[in-house]
């Protein structure tokens, strides 16, 4: 099995718009519409001076960028009550001055307070205090129907300041948007699901318009047991996931082999509380595993990138060859899997010759601070809904009915599977499981879309 990564006409047209215009734009879309593919294409192909950031370490590793706090040199805590100019170190100031475009992934996890802090530091560093973001174009990717912002806790100093200052915690309620337009474009082409009935139900769960009749269709389709006992299970509870995986691994004869991560050029603390892969990974031959990183060995074929596996591919360990080499069977193919590398980077200024102007210009380039190396696998008889984010499965068992506890959780779980035929439910999905944040509904209904003049 190989995976071809090729942009649609919609994605290519939006890339051209981002490349040729200066609008601040939020690129969103349902699960499976290629937001990450477009982001990576833009970052890798734009002629603009670009930096890519994300609110968490894991999200930053996935797009080869920095966390927002690291890139801007921001302190922890509520930022609107802190003297941010004192944290504007020379390295940060130089990086911000050179920017044309700031790309933010998983923007839905960014709070209004953090959004305004980025605006403040960009204005200050670039000496353009009267212009939003100091003249930098901001391009944001994410889906507020899936992931909420990282909210402040009531006991934190300045918590009341946030409540008094902002309509909500969401990035779209930041004060900077009172001064400039925040445009929204929603990608429409679905690369994951092709059943119109299923797509319609998922869309209604996503925006809260789902009816009991739709849920009845969903629950009827999922009310059965999978023939294959290894169909991956999605749960909202970490403890359940860990217990199920440990029990299934223990039921395989033999002793588990330990694969230890290697950290080079730095220490584990560089990767924070949530490293990109298991520090200690235990595997046995026969274990069901999931790839947690796209194939590093991309190849080109007829204009498309071809990968042997992608983030979320399910397989089985067929042989443990050495401490950094296993064989994994996916479908009817067997792959040699070695350690992958995740990089902790920091942007710095460099110089390059610009052919167009025949002059030397300053550019931002990522400097590698530390590398995390590990076999890019995770035990995968079960996985949390949160960690399934961005994954695609042919079949999935969902342990969530009646127990969803956060907005978007049910949508994320159900939208992982390609079709109703591959869906299995341990309990019916109820209307109580469909939770939509009212602020998200308001924004998505009201935010203007750009005039594409027939581009789409």
Secondary structure, DSSP 8 states (H G I E B T S, - for coil): --EEE---HHHHHHHHHHHH----EEEEESTTS-HHHHHHHHHHH-SS-EEEEESSHHHHHHTT-EEHHHHHT--SS-GGGS-GGGG--HHHHHHHHH-SEEEEESGGGSBHHHHHHHHHHHHHHHT-TTSGGGG-EEEEE--TTT-------TTSTTHHHHHHH-S-SBGGGSGGGGTS--EEEEE---SS---HHHHHHHHHHHHT---HHHHHHHHHHH-S--SSTTS-EEES-HHHHHHHHHHHHHTSSS--EEEE-EEESS-GGGGTTS-SS-SEEEE-TT-EEEE-S--SS-EEETTEEEES--TT-EEEEEEEEETTEEEEEETTEEEEEEEEEEEEEEEEEEEEEETTTTEEEEEEEEEEEEEEEEESEEE-SEEETGGGTT--BSSEEEE-TT---STTHHHHHHTTBS-GGGEEESS---GGG----HHHHHHHHH------TT--
